[in-house]
């Protein structure tokens, strides 16, 4: 999940400070169980219907909102990612 979150290009992060913000928001959502970030007016459904440009969001939060809609599944995916990341590589010994 985290790897997919960072590599899909769907979040459109343009700088390291914005990347840090995105990771902090994901941590707050999934690890610290804090409330979701507040949606800006430009990302509300009414603004989308009007065709307003997204000018106030630091990055595209579509995936963040998907994770927020099912935190339990998102956390399970994060847990699995961390487990696979920490798991030592399989090494075959030849005699």
Secondary structure, DSSP 8 states (H G I E B T S, - for coil): -HHHHHHSSTT---SHHHHHHHHHHHHHHHTS--------GGGSHHHHHHT----S-SS--HHHHHHHHTHHHHHHHHHHHHHHHHS--------
